[in-house]
């Protein structure tokens, strides 16, 4: 099973608190080499997919979520 990606950090955080799971946040940009590489070389692997039920996954688009990105450094 692949992880389901949420797009709302607040909702993801609330869900994580209820389910006692950690939050994994990925900041992405369209047509970005790093984003493309992560998709093909990391997120598509069975090792990564093994975390599908262990964490809450959030994908936030940049630059729309630049303020959230600043919070995470």
PDB file of N, H, CA, C and O in Angstrom:
ATOM      1  N   UNK A   1       0.830  -1.195   0.000  1.00  0.00           N
ATOM      2  CA  UNK A   1       0.000   0.000   0.000  1.00  0.00           C
ATOM      3  C   UNK A   1       0.867   1.249   0.000  1.00  0.00           C
ATOM      4  O   UNK A   1       1.819   1.346   0.774  1.00  0.00           O
ATOM      5  N   UNK A   2       0.550   2.182  -0.845  1.00  0.00           N
ATOM      6  H   UNK A   2      -0.224   2.103  -1.474  1.00  0.00           H
ATOM      7  CA  UNK A   2       1.254   3.460  -0.849  1.00  0.00           C
ATOM      8  C   UNK A   2       0.615   4.377   0.181  1.00  0.00           C
ATOM      9  O   UNK A   2      -0.583   4.286   0.448  1.00  0.00           O
ATOM     10  N   UNK A   3       1.419   5.258   0.757  1.00  0.00           N
ATOM     11  H   UNK A   3       2.393   5.332   0.541  1.00  0.00           H
ATOM     12  CA  UNK A   3       0.834   6.202   1.711  1.00  0.00           C
ATOM     13  C   UNK A   3      -0.130   7.157   1.022  1.00  0.00           C
ATOM     14  O   UNK A   3       0.037   7.481  -0.153  1.00  0.00           O
ATOM     15  N   UNK A   4      -1.115   7.595   1.745  1.00  0.00           N
ATOM     16  H   UNK A   4      -1.251   7.331   2.700  1.00  0.00           H
ATOM     17  CA  UNK A   4      -2.035   8.614   1.238  1.00  0.00           C
ATOM     18  C   UNK A   4      -1.507   9.951   1.693  1.00  0.00           C
ATOM     19  O   UNK A   4      -1.199  10.150   2.868  1.00  0.00           O
ATOM     20  N   UNK A   5      -1.408  10.853   0.764  1.00  0.00           N
ATOM     21  H   UNK A   5      -1.658  10.692  -0.191  1.00  0.00           H
ATOM     22  CA  UNK A   5      -0.861  12.176   1.047  1.00  0.00           C
ATOM     23  C   UNK A   5      -1.985  13.157   1.349  1.00  0.00           C
ATOM     24  O   UNK A   5      -2.924  13.294   0.565  1.00  0.00           O
ATOM     25  N   UNK A   6      -1.889  13.835   2.479  1.00  0.00           N
ATOM     26  H   UNK A   6      -1.127  13.724   3.117  1.00  0.00           H
ATOM     27  CA  UNK A   6      -2.816  14.904   2.814  1.00  0.00           C
ATOM     28  C   UNK A   6      -2.211  16.212   2.306  1.00  0.00           C
ATOM     29  O   UNK A   6      -1.015  16.278   2.021  1.00  0.00           O
ATOM     30  N   UNK A   7      -3.030  17.238   2.195  1.00  0.00           N
ATOM     31  H   UNK A   7      -4.001  17.184   2.426  1.00  0.00           H
ATOM     32  CA  UNK A   7      -2.539  18.538   1.739  1.00  0.00           C
ATOM     33  C   UNK A   7      -2.830  19.660   2.731  1.00  0.00           C
ATOM     34  O   UNK A   7      -2.580  20.830   2.442  1.00  0.00           O
ATOM     35  N   UNK A   8      -3.348  19.308   3.879  1.00  0.00           N
ATOM     36  H   UNK A   8      -3.551  18.357   4.114  1.00  0.00           H
ATOM     37  CA  UNK A   8      -3.669  20.297   4.915  1.00  0.00           C
ATOM     38  C   UNK A   8      -2.878  19.941   6.168  1.00  0.00           C
ATOM     39  O   UNK A   8      -3.151  18.928   6.813  1.00  0.00           O
ATOM     40  N   UNK A   9      -1.900  20.772   6.513  1.00  0.00           N
ATOM     41  H   UNK A   9      -1.678  21.595   5.990  1.00  0.00           H
ATOM     42  CA  UNK A   9      -1.032  20.492   7.650  1.00  0.00           C
ATOM     43  C   UNK A   9      -1.790  20.493   8.973  1.00  0.00           C
ATOM     44  O   UNK A   9      -1.499  19.679   9.849  1.00  0.00           O
ATOM     45  N   UNK A  10      -2.742  21.382   9.126  1.00  0.00           N
ATOM     46  H   UNK A  10      -2.978  22.043   8.414  1.00  0.00           H
ATOM     47  CA  UNK A  10      -3.517  21.455  10.367  1.00  0.00           C
ATOM     48  C   UNK A  10      -4.324  20.170  10.547  1.00  0.00           C
ATOM     49  O   UNK A  10      -4.296  19.568  11.621  1.00  0.00           O
ATOM     50  N   UNK A  11      -5.032  19.751   9.520  1.00  0.00           N
ATOM     51  H   UNK A  11      -5.054  20.240   8.648  1.00  0.00           H
ATOM     52  CA  UNK A  11      -5.808  18.508   9.605  1.00  0.00           C
ATOM     53  C   UNK A  11      -4.904  17.311   9.853  1.00  0.00           C
ATOM     54  O   UNK A  11      -5.251  16.419  10.627  1.00  0.00           O
ATOM     55  N   UNK A  12      -3.751  17.288   9.203  1.00  0.00           N
ATOM     56  H   UNK A  12      -3.470  18.013   8.574  1.00  0.00           H
ATOM     57  CA  UNK A  12      -2.815  16.180   9.381  1.00  0.00           C
ATOM     58  C   UNK A  12      -2.308  16.118  10.817  1.00  0.00           C
ATOM     59  O   UNK A  12      -2.178  15.037  11.391  1.00  0.00           O
ATOM     60  N   UNK A  13      -2.025  17.273  11.388  1.00  0.00           N
ATOM     61  H   UNK A  13      -2.130  18.151  10.922  1.00  0.00           H
ATOM     62  CA  UNK A  13      -1.547  17.331  12.766  1.00  0.00           C
ATOM     63  C   UNK A  13      -2.626  16.851  13.732  1.00  0.00           C
ATOM     64  O   UNK A  13      -2.335  16.122  14.681  1.00  0.00           O
ATOM     65  N   UNK A  14      -3.850  17.252  13.494  1.00  0.00           N
ATOM     66  H   UNK A  14      -4.086  17.844  12.723  1.00  0.00           H
ATOM     67  CA  UNK A  14      -4.957  16.801  14.336  1.00  0.00           C
ATOM     68  C   UNK A  14      -5.140  15.293  14.236  1.00  0.00           C
ATOM     69  O   UNK A  14      -5.343  14.620  15.247  1.00  0.00           O
ATOM     70  N   UNK A  15      -5.067  14.764  13.021  1.00  0.00           N
ATOM     71  H   UNK A  15      -4.901  15.311  12.200  1.00  0.00           H
ATOM     72  CA  UNK A  15      -5.186  13.321  12.821  1.00  0.00           C
ATOM     73  C   UNK A  15      -4.039  12.585  13.501  1.00  0.00           C
ATOM     74  O   UNK A  15      -4.245  11.529  14.098  1.00  0.00           O
ATOM     75  N   UNK A  16      -2.857  13.126  13.415  1.00  0.00           N
ATOM     76  H   UNK A  16      -2.689  13.984  12.929  1.00  0.00           H
ATOM     77  CA  UNK A  16      -1.695  12.505  14.052  1.00  0.00           C
ATOM     78  C   UNK A  16      -1.862  12.434  15.569  1.00  0.00           C
ATOM     79  O   UNK A  16      -1.501  11.437  16.193  1.00  0.00           O
ATOM     80  N   UNK A  17      -2.405  13.489  16.149  1.00  0.00           N
ATOM     81  H   UNK A  17      -2.699  14.299  15.641  1.00  0.00           H
ATOM     82  CA  UNK A  17      -2.641  13.493  17.596  1.00  0.00           C
ATOM     83  C   UNK A  17      -3.655  12.430  17.978  1.00  0.00           C
ATOM     84  O   UNK A  17      -3.476  11.717  18.966  1.00  0.00           O
ATOM     85  N   UNK A  18      -4.729  12.326  17.189  1.00  0.00           N
ATOM     86  H   UNK A  18      -4.874  12.905  16.387  1.00  0.00           H
ATOM     87  CA  UNK A  18      -5.773  11.329  17.485  1.00  0.00           C
ATOM     88  C   UNK A  18      -5.270   9.902  17.332  1.00  0.00           C
ATOM     89  O   UNK A  18      -5.650   9.016  18.098  1.00  0.00           O
ATOM     90  N   UNK A  19      -4.426   9.684  16.351  1.00  0.00           N
ATOM     91  H   UNK A  19      -4.117  10.403  15.729  1.00  0.00           H
ATOM     92  CA  UNK A  19      -3.965   8.331  16.036  1.00  0.00           C
ATOM     93  C   UNK A  19      -2.598   8.004  16.639  1.00  0.00           C
ATOM     94  O   UNK A  19      -2.095   6.889  16.508  1.00  0.00           O
ATOM     95  N   UNK A  20      -2.006   9.010  17.306  1.00  0.00           N
ATOM     96  H   UNK A  20      -2.415   9.916  17.412  1.00  0.00           H
ATOM     97  CA  UNK A  20      -0.682   8.848  17.919  1.00  0.00           C
ATOM     98  C   UNK A  20       0.383   8.439  16.894  1.00  0.00           C
ATOM     99  O   UNK A  20       1.211   7.562  17.143  1.00  0.00           O
ATOM    100  N   UNK A  21       0.334   9.099  15.747  1.00  0.00           N
ATOM    101  H   UNK A  21      -0.338   9.811  15.544  1.00  0.00           H
ATOM    102  CA  UNK A  21       1.311   8.858  14.686  1.00  0.00           C
ATOM    103  C   UNK A  21       2.136  10.117  14.470  1.00  0.00           C
ATOM    104  O   UNK A  21       1.733  11.214  14.856  1.00  0.00           O
ATOM    105  N   UNK A  22       3.276   9.946  13.857  1.00  0.00           N
ATOM    106  H   UNK A  22       3.603   9.055  13.543  1.00  0.00           H
ATOM    107  CA  UNK A  22       4.129  11.078  13.491  1.00  0.00           C
ATOM    108  C   UNK A  22       3.694  11.637  12.142  1.00  0.00           C
ATOM    109  O   UNK A  22       3.039  10.957  11.352  1.00  0.00           O
ATOM    110  N   UNK A  23       4.071  12.889  11.894  1.00  0.00           N
ATOM    111  H   UNK A  23       4.603  13.441  12.535  1.00  0.00           H
ATOM    112  CA  UNK A  23       3.740  13.553  10.640  1.00  0.00           C
ATOM    113  C   UNK A  23       5.005  13.647   9.785  1.00  0.00           C
ATOM    114  O   UNK A  23       6.062  14.057  10.264  1.00  0.00           O
ATOM    115  N   UNK A  24       4.880  13.265   8.525  1.00  0.00           N
ATOM    116  H   UNK A  24       4.021  12.932   8.136  1.00  0.00           H
ATOM    117  CA  UNK A  24       5.954  13.378   7.543  1.00  0.00           C
ATOM    118  C   UNK A  24       5.517  14.438   6.546  1.00  0.00           C
ATOM    119  O   UNK A  24       4.499  14.273   5.873  1.00  0.00           O
ATOM    120  N   UNK A  25       6.280  15.534   6.444  1.00  0.00           N
ATOM    121  H   UNK A  25       7.106  15.668   6.991  1.00  0.00           H
ATOM    122  CA  UNK A  25       5.915  16.638   5.557  1.00  0.00           C
ATOM    123  C   UNK A  25       6.905  16.705   4.394  1.00  0.00           C
ATOM    124  O   UNK A  25       8.119  16.698   4.592  1.00  0.00           O
ATOM    125  N   UNK A  26       6.369  16.769   3.198  1.00  0.00           N
ATOM    126  H   UNK A  26       5.382  16.774   3.037  1.00  0.00           H
ATOM    127  CA  UNK A  26       7.183  16.922   1.995  1.00  0.00           C
ATOM    128  C   UNK A  26       6.755  18.200   1.288  1.00  0.00           C
ATOM    129  O   UNK A  26       5.591  18.354   0.919  1.00  0.00           O
ATOM    130  N   UNK A  27       7.696  19.109   1.103  1.00  0.00           N
ATOM    131  H   UNK A  27       8.642  18.984   1.403  1.00  0.00           H
ATOM    132  CA  UNK A  27       7.437  20.332   0.356  1.00  0.00           C
ATOM    133  C   UNK A  27       7.859  20.082  -1.080  1.00  0.00           C
ATOM    134  O   UNK A  27       9.001  19.702  -1.337  1.00  0.00           O
ATOM    135  N   UNK A  28       6.946  20.294  -2.014  1.00  0.00           N
ATOM    136  H   UNK A  28       6.019  20.603  -1.805  1.00  0.00           H
ATOM    137  CA  UNK A  28       7.212  19.963  -3.415  1.00  0.00           C
ATOM    138  C   UNK A  28       6.992  21.172  -4.315  1.00  0.00           C
ATOM    139  O   UNK A  28       6.258  22.105  -3.988  1.00  0.00           O
ATOM    140  N   UNK A  29       7.664  21.113  -5.472  1.00  0.00           N
ATOM    141  H   UNK A  29       8.260  20.356  -5.738  1.00  0.00           H
ATOM    142  CA  UNK A  29       7.472  22.115  -6.510  1.00  0.00           C
ATOM    143  C   UNK A  29       7.293  21.391  -7.829  1.00  0.00           C
ATOM    144  O   UNK A  29       7.981  20.410  -8.113  1.00  0.00           O
ATOM    145  N   UNK A  30       6.361  21.883  -8.633  1.00  0.00           N
ATOM    146  H   UNK A  30       5.802  22.679  -8.403  1.00  0.00           H
ATOM    147  CA  UNK A  30       6.143  21.289  -9.949  1.00  0.00           C
ATOM    148  C   UNK A  30       7.400  21.435 -10.794  1.00  0.00           C
ATOM    149  O   UNK A  30       8.083  22.458 -10.749  1.00  0.00           O
ATOM    150  N   UNK A  31       7.687  20.405 -11.556  1.00  0.00           N
ATOM    151  H   UNK A  31       7.132  19.574 -11.593  1.00  0.00           H
ATOM    152  CA  UNK A  31       8.832  20.402 -12.470  1.00  0.00           C
ATOM    153  C   UNK A  31      10.157  20.667 -11.760  1.00  0.00           C
ATOM    154  O   UNK A  31      11.038  21.329 -12.309  1.00  0.00           O
ATOM    155  N   UNK A  32      10.296  20.155 -10.550  1.00  0.00           N
ATOM    156  H   UNK A  32       9.581  19.617 -10.104  1.00  0.00           H
ATOM    157  CA  UNK A  32      11.513  20.327  -9.770  1.00  0.00           C
ATOM    158  C   UNK A  32      12.267  19.002  -9.762  1.00  0.00           C
ATOM    159  O   UNK A  32      11.664  17.956  -9.523  1.00  0.00           O
ATOM    160  N   UNK A  33      13.561  19.027 -10.016  1.00  0.00           N
ATOM    161  H   UNK A  33      14.051  19.877 -10.210  1.00  0.00           H
ATOM    162  CA  UNK A  33      14.363  17.803 -10.110  1.00  0.00           C
ATOM    163  C   UNK A  33      14.353  16.999  -8.812  1.00  0.00           C
ATOM    164  O   UNK A  33      14.295  15.770  -8.844  1.00  0.00           O
ATOM    165  N   UNK A  34      14.409  17.680  -7.682  1.00  0.00           N
ATOM    166  H   UNK A  34      14.456  18.679  -7.656  1.00  0.00           H
ATOM    167  CA  UNK A  34      14.405  16.971  -6.397  1.00  0.00           C
ATOM    168  C   UNK A  34      13.065  16.292  -6.158  1.00  0.00           C
ATOM    169  O   UNK A  34      13.025  15.147  -5.708  1.00  0.00           O
ATOM    170  N   UNK A  35      11.989  16.969  -6.447  1.00  0.00           N
ATOM    171  H   UNK A  35      12.021  17.899  -6.812  1.00  0.00           H
ATOM    172  CA  UNK A  35      10.659  16.385  -6.291  1.00  0.00           C
ATOM    173  C   UNK A  35      10.518  15.151  -7.179  1.00  0.00           C
ATOM    174  O   UNK A  35      10.024  14.118  -6.728  1.00  0.00           O
ATOM    175  N   UNK A  36      10.936  15.249  -8.407  1.00  0.00           N
ATOM    176  H   UNK A  36      11.337  16.089  -8.773  1.00  0.00           H
ATOM    177  CA  UNK A  36      10.854  14.132  -9.351  1.00  0.00           C
ATOM    178  C   UNK A  36      11.697  12.958  -8.872  1.00  0.00           C
ATOM    179  O   UNK A  36      11.269  11.807  -8.952  1.00  0.00           O
ATOM    180  N   UNK A  37      12.882  13.247  -8.381  1.00  0.00           N
ATOM    181  H   UNK A  37      13.230  14.182  -8.316  1.00  0.00           H
ATOM    182  CA  UNK A  37      13.781  12.187  -7.898  1.00  0.00           C
ATOM    183  C   UNK A  37      13.196  11.484  -6.673  1.00  0.00           C
ATOM    184  O   UNK A  37      13.250  10.258  -6.576  1.00  0.00           O
ATOM    185  N   UNK A  38      12.640  12.252  -5.744  1.00  0.00           N
ATOM    186  H   UNK A  38      12.597  13.248  -5.823  1.00  0.00           H
ATOM    187  CA  UNK A  38      12.021  11.647  -4.554  1.00  0.00           C
ATOM    188  C   UNK A  38      10.874  10.723  -4.961  1.00  0.00           C
ATOM    189  O   UNK A  38      10.740   9.621  -4.428  1.00  0.00           O
ATOM    190  N   UNK A  39      10.053  11.171  -5.900  1.00  0.00           N
ATOM    191  H   UNK A  39      10.161  12.066  -6.333  1.00  0.00           H
ATOM    192  CA  UNK A  39       8.927  10.356  -6.376  1.00  0.00           C
ATOM    193  C   UNK A  39       9.398   9.017  -6.933  1.00  0.00           C
ATOM    194  O   UNK A  39       8.848   7.969  -6.597  1.00  0.00           O
ATOM    195  N   UNK A  40      10.417   9.060  -7.782  1.00  0.00           N
ATOM    196  H   UNK A  40      10.864   9.911  -8.055  1.00  0.00           H
ATOM    197  CA  UNK A  40      10.836   7.840  -8.472  1.00  0.00           C
ATOM    198  C   UNK A  40      11.794   6.963  -7.672  1.00  0.00           C
ATOM    199  O   UNK A  40      11.760   5.740  -7.804  1.00  0.00           O
ATOM    200  N   UNK A  41      12.650   7.570  -6.843  1.00  0.00           N
ATOM    201  H   UNK A  41      12.678   8.564  -6.736  1.00  0.00           H
ATOM    202  CA  UNK A  41      13.677   6.794  -6.167  1.00  0.00           C
ATOM    203  C   UNK A  41      13.401   6.503  -4.694  1.00  0.00           C
ATOM    204  O   UNK A  41      14.037   5.628  -4.106  1.00  0.00           O
ATOM    205  N   UNK A  42      12.474   7.219  -4.103  1.00  0.00           N
ATOM    206  H   UNK A  42      11.957   7.930  -4.580  1.00  0.00           H
ATOM    207  CA  UNK A  42      12.189   6.999  -2.679  1.00  0.00           C
ATOM    208  C   UNK A  42      10.742   6.559  -2.462  1.00  0.00           C
ATOM    209  O   UNK A  42      10.489   5.472  -1.941  1.00  0.00           O
ATOM    210  N   UNK A  43       9.810   7.397  -2.859  1.00  0.00           N
ATOM    211  H   UNK A  43      10.016   8.280  -3.282  1.00  0.00           H
ATOM    212  CA  UNK A  43       8.402   7.128  -2.562  1.00  0.00           C
ATOM    213  C   UNK A  43       7.856   5.894  -3.268  1.00  0.00           C
ATOM    214  O   UNK A  43       6.861   5.323  -2.823  1.00  0.00           O
ATOM    215  N   UNK A  44       8.480   5.480  -4.345  1.00  0.00           N
ATOM    216  H   UNK A  44       9.288   5.945  -4.707  1.00  0.00           H
ATOM    217  CA  UNK A  44       8.022   4.303  -5.089  1.00  0.00           C
ATOM    218  C   UNK A  44       8.569   2.992  -4.526  1.00  0.00           C
ATOM    219  O   UNK A  44       8.169   1.918  -4.975  1.00  0.00           O
ATOM    220  N   UNK A  45       9.471   3.062  -3.555  1.00  0.00           N
ATOM    221  H   UNK A  45       9.795   3.935  -3.190  1.00  0.00           H
ATOM    222  CA  UNK A  45      10.100   1.839  -3.036  1.00  0.00           C
ATOM    223  C   UNK A  45       9.214   1.126  -2.019  1.00  0.00           C
ATOM    224  O   UNK A  45       8.378   1.742  -1.359  1.00  0.00           O
ATOM    225  N   UNK A  46       9.413  -0.162  -1.912  1.00  0.00           N
ATOM    226  H   UNK A  46      10.092  -0.663  -2.448  1.00  0.00           H
ATOM    227  CA  UNK A  46       8.668  -0.953  -0.927  1.00  0.00           C
ATOM    228  C   UNK A  46       9.048  -0.534   0.495  1.00  0.00           C
ATOM    229  O   UNK A  46       8.209  -0.568   1.396  1.00  0.00           O
ATOM    230  N   UNK A  47      10.294  -0.145   0.697  1.00  0.00           N
ATOM    231  H   UNK A  47      10.975  -0.117  -0.035  1.00  0.00           H
ATOM    232  CA  UNK A  47      10.736   0.293   2.027  1.00  0.00           C
ATOM    233  C   UNK A  47       9.934   1.504   2.478  1.00  0.00           C
ATOM    234  O   UNK A  47       9.470   1.555   3.618  1.00  0.00           O
ATOM    235  N   UNK A  48       9.771   2.474   1.594  1.00  0.00           N
ATOM    236  H   UNK A  48      10.147   2.432   0.669  1.00  0.00           H
ATOM    237  CA  UNK A  48       8.995   3.655   1.949  1.00  0.00           C
ATOM    238  C   UNK A  48       7.525   3.295   2.130  1.00  0.00           C
ATOM    239  O   UNK A  48       6.881   3.761   3.071  1.00  0.00           O
ATOM    240  N   UNK A  49       7.000   2.481   1.248  1.00  0.00           N
ATOM    241  H   UNK A  49       7.522   2.103   0.484  1.00  0.00           H
ATOM    242  CA  UNK A  49       5.586   2.092   1.327  1.00  0.00           C
ATOM    243  C   UNK A  49       5.265   1.356   2.615  1.00  0.00           C
ATOM    244  O   UNK A  49       4.115   1.346   3.055  1.00  0.00           O
ATOM    245  N   UNK A  50       6.278   0.735   3.228  1.00  0.00           N
ATOM    246  H   UNK A  50       7.212   0.743   2.871  1.00  0.00           H
ATOM    247  CA  UNK A  50       6.072   0.030   4.500  1.00  0.00           C
ATOM    248  C   UNK A  50       5.637   0.982   5.613  1.00  0.00           C
ATOM    249  O   UNK A  50       5.074   0.547   6.617  1.00  0.00           O
ATOM    250  N   UNK A  51       5.893   2.265   5.439  1.00  0.00           N
ATOM    251  H   UNK A  51       6.350   2.618   4.623  1.00  0.00           H
ATOM    252  CA  UNK A  51       5.497   3.255   6.440  1.00  0.00           C
ATOM    253  C   UNK A  51       4.080   3.787   6.228  1.00  0.00           C
ATOM    254  O   UNK A  51       3.630   4.654   6.976  1.00  0.00           O
ATOM    255  N   UNK A  52       3.389   3.291   5.242  1.00  0.00           N
ATOM    256  H   UNK A  52       3.755   2.586   4.634  1.00  0.00           H
ATOM    257  CA  UNK A  52       2.071   3.816   4.882  1.00  0.00           C
ATOM    258  C   UNK A  52       1.108   3.865   6.058  1.00  0.00           C
ATOM    259  O   UNK A  52       0.320   4.806   6.160  1.00  0.00           O
ATOM    260  N   UNK A  53       1.147   2.892   6.936  1.00  0.00           N
ATOM    261  H   UNK A  53       1.787   2.128   6.853  1.00  0.00           H
ATOM    262  CA  UNK A  53       0.219   2.847   8.069  1.00  0.00           C
ATOM    263  C   UNK A  53       0.831   3.350   9.372  1.00  0.00           C
ATOM    264  O   UNK A  53       0.175   3.347  10.413  1.00  0.00           O
ATOM    265  N   UNK A  54       2.070   3.776   9.313  1.00  0.00           N
ATOM    266  H   UNK A  54       2.603   3.779   8.467  1.00  0.00           H
ATOM    267  CA  UNK A  54       2.763   4.202  10.527  1.00  0.00           C
ATOM    268  C   UNK A  54       2.814   5.711  10.723  1.00  0.00           C
ATOM    269  O   UNK A  54       3.045   6.188  11.834  1.00  0.00           O
ATOM    270  N   UNK A  55       2.600   6.459   9.650  1.00  0.00           N
ATOM    271  H   UNK A  55       2.412   6.072   8.748  1.00  0.00           H
ATOM    272  CA  UNK A  55       2.751   7.910   9.715  1.00  0.00           C
ATOM    273  C   UNK A  55       1.612   8.602   8.971  1.00  0.00           C
ATOM    274  O   UNK A  55       0.863   7.981   8.218  1.00  0.00           O
ATOM    275  N   UNK A  56       1.508   9.899   9.207  1.00  0.00           N
ATOM    276  H   UNK A  56       2.116  10.404   9.819  1.00  0.00           H
ATOM    277  CA  UNK A  56       0.589  10.748   8.462  1.00  0.00           C
ATOM    278  C   UNK A  56       1.458  11.529   7.478  1.00  0.00           C
ATOM    279  O   UNK A  56       2.382  12.232   7.887  1.00  0.00           O
ATOM    280  N   UNK A  57       1.166  11.408   6.194  1.00  0.00           N
ATOM    281  H   UNK A  57       0.415  10.837   5.862  1.00  0.00           H
ATOM    282  CA  UNK A  57       1.968  12.028   5.152  1.00  0.00           C
ATOM    283  C   UNK A  57       1.281  13.283   4.630  1.00  0.00           C
ATOM    284  O   UNK A  57       0.090  13.277   4.317  1.00  0.00           O
ATOM    285  N   UNK A  58       2.063  14.362   4.544  1.00  0.00           N
ATOM    286  H   UNK A  58       3.030  14.367   4.799  1.00  0.00           H
ATOM    287  CA  UNK A  58       1.544  15.637   4.073  1.00  0.00           C
ATOM    288  C   UNK A  58       2.428  16.135   2.935  1.00  0.00           C
ATOM    289  O   UNK A  58       3.653  16.157   3.055  1.00  0.00           O
ATOM    290  N   UNK A  59       1.810  16.527   1.850  1.00  0.00           N
ATOM    291  H   UNK A  59       0.815  16.509   1.753  1.00  0.00           H
ATOM    292  CA  UNK A  59       2.535  17.101   0.720  1.00  0.00           C
ATOM    293  C   UNK A  59       2.040  18.531   0.545  1.00  0.00           C
ATOM    294  O   UNK A  59       0.853  18.769   0.324  1.00  0.00           O
ATOM    295  N   UNK A  60       2.972  19.480   0.648  1.00  0.00           N
ATOM    296  H   UNK A  60       3.936  19.287   0.827  1.00  0.00           H
ATOM    297  CA  UNK A  60       2.636  20.890   0.532  1.00  0.00           C
ATOM    298  C   UNK A  60       3.362  21.500  -0.656  1.00  0.00           C
ATOM    299  O   UNK A  60       4.576  21.354  -0.798  1.00  0.00           O
ATOM    300  N   UNK A  61       2.616  22.177  -1.497  1.00  0.00           N
ATOM    301  H   UNK A  61       1.630  22.295  -1.381  1.00  0.00           H
ATOM    302  CA  UNK A  61       3.172  22.813  -2.695  1.00  0.00           C
ATOM    303  C   UNK A  61       3.879  24.116  -2.327  1.00  0.00           C
ATOM    304  O   UNK A  61       3.418  24.889  -1.488  1.00  0.00           O
ATOM    305  N   UNK A  62       5.003  24.325  -2.982  1.00  0.00           N
ATOM    306  H   UNK A  62       5.378  23.697  -3.664  1.00  0.00           H
ATOM    307  CA  UNK A  62       5.715  25.594  -2.883  1.00  0.00           C
ATOM    308  C   UNK A  62       5.533  26.335  -4.194  1.00  0.00           C
ATOM    309  O   UNK A  62       5.459  25.683  -5.236  1.00  0.00           O
ATOM    310  N   UNK A  63       5.461  27.600  -4.203  1.00  0.00           N
ATOM    311  H   UNK A  63       5.522  28.129  -3.356  1.00  0.00           H
ATOM    312  CA  UNK A  63       5.681  28.543  -3.115  1.00  0.00           C
ATOM    313  C   UNK A  63       4.438  28.841  -2.277  1.00  0.00           C
ATOM    314  O   UNK A  63       4.514  29.637  -1.341  1.00  0.00           O
ATOM    315  N   UNK A  64       3.299  28.225  -2.590  1.00  0.00           N
ATOM    316  H   UNK A  64       3.237  27.579  -3.351  1.00  0.00           H
ATOM    317  CA  UNK A  64       2.052  28.527  -1.882  1.00  0.00           C
ATOM    318  C   UNK A  64       2.158  28.314  -0.379  1.00  0.00           C
ATOM    319  O   UNK A  64       1.484  29.004   0.386  1.00  0.00           O
ATOM    320  N   UNK A  65       2.978  27.386   0.056  1.00  0.00           N
ATOM    321  H   UNK A  65       3.525  26.825  -0.565  1.00  0.00           H
ATOM    322  CA  UNK A  65       3.120  27.091   1.484  1.00  0.00           C
ATOM    323  C   UNK A  65       4.488  27.512   2.017  1.00  0.00           C
ATOM    324  O   UNK A  65       5.059  26.832   2.870  1.00  0.00           O
ATOM    325  N   UNK A  66       5.007  28.612   1.525  1.00  0.00           N
ATOM    326  H   UNK A  66       4.543  29.164   0.832  1.00  0.00           H
ATOM    327  CA  UNK A  66       6.336  29.083   1.909  1.00  0.00           C
ATOM    328  C   UNK A  66       6.433  29.376   3.409  1.00  0.00           C
ATOM    329  O   UNK A  66       7.471  29.120   4.018  1.00  0.00           O
ATOM    330  N   UNK A  67       5.373  29.903   4.003  1.00  0.00           N
ATOM    331  H   UNK A  67       4.529  30.111   3.508  1.00  0.00           H
ATOM    332  CA  UNK A  67       5.403  30.208   5.439  1.00  0.00           C
ATOM    333  C   UNK A  67       5.537  28.929   6.258  1.00  0.00           C
ATOM    334  O   UNK A  67       6.270  28.900   7.246  1.00  0.00           O
ATOM    335  N   UNK A  68       4.839  27.882   5.858  1.00  0.00           N
ATOM    336  H   UNK A  68       4.244  27.906   5.056  1.00  0.00           H
ATOM    337  CA  UNK A  68       4.979  26.602   6.559  1.00  0.00           C
ATOM    338  C   UNK A  68       6.390  26.054   6.384  1.00  0.00           C
ATOM    339  O   UNK A  68       6.956  25.491   7.320  1.00  0.00           O
ATOM    340  N   UNK A  69       6.952  26.212   5.210  1.00  0.00           N
ATOM    341  H   UNK A  69       6.492  26.669   4.450  1.00  0.00           H
ATOM    342  CA  UNK A  69       8.317  25.749   4.950  1.00  0.00           C
ATOM    343  C   UNK A  69       9.313  26.478   5.860  1.00  0.00           C
ATOM    344  O   UNK A  69      10.268  25.878   6.352  1.00  0.00           O
ATOM    345  N   UNK A  70       9.082  27.760   6.076  1.00  0.00           N
ATOM    346  H   UNK A  70       8.305  28.247   5.677  1.00  0.00           H
ATOM    347  CA  UNK A  70       9.962  28.525   6.965  1.00  0.00           C
ATOM    348  C   UNK A  70       9.925  27.970   8.381  1.00  0.00           C
ATOM    349  O   UNK A  70      10.954  27.924   9.055  1.00  0.00           O
ATOM    350  N   UNK A  71       8.734  27.542   8.845  1.00  0.00           N
ATOM    351  H   UNK A  71       7.898  27.580   8.298  1.00  0.00           H
ATOM    352  CA  UNK A  71       8.610  26.976  10.178  1.00  0.00           C
ATOM    353  C   UNK A  71       9.464  25.724  10.356  1.00  0.00           C
ATOM    354  O   UNK A  71       9.990  25.467  11.439  1.00  0.00           O
ATOM    355  N   UNK A  72       9.594  24.950   9.280  1.00  0.00           N
ATOM    356  H   UNK A  72       9.167  25.158   8.400  1.00  0.00           H
ATOM    357  CA  UNK A  72      10.366  23.710   9.335  1.00  0.00           C
ATOM    358  C   UNK A  72      11.830  23.911   8.985  1.00  0.00           C
ATOM    359  O   UNK A  72      12.633  22.986   9.098  1.00  0.00           O
ATOM    360  N   UNK A  73      12.177  25.122   8.559  1.00  0.00           N
ATOM    361  H   UNK A  73      11.525  25.874   8.467  1.00  0.00           H
ATOM    362  CA  UNK A  73      13.575  25.425   8.233  1.00  0.00           C
ATOM    363  C   UNK A  73      13.987  24.834   6.936  1.00  0.00           C
ATOM    364  O   UNK A  73      15.134  24.998   6.519  1.00  0.00           O
TER     365      UNK A  73
END
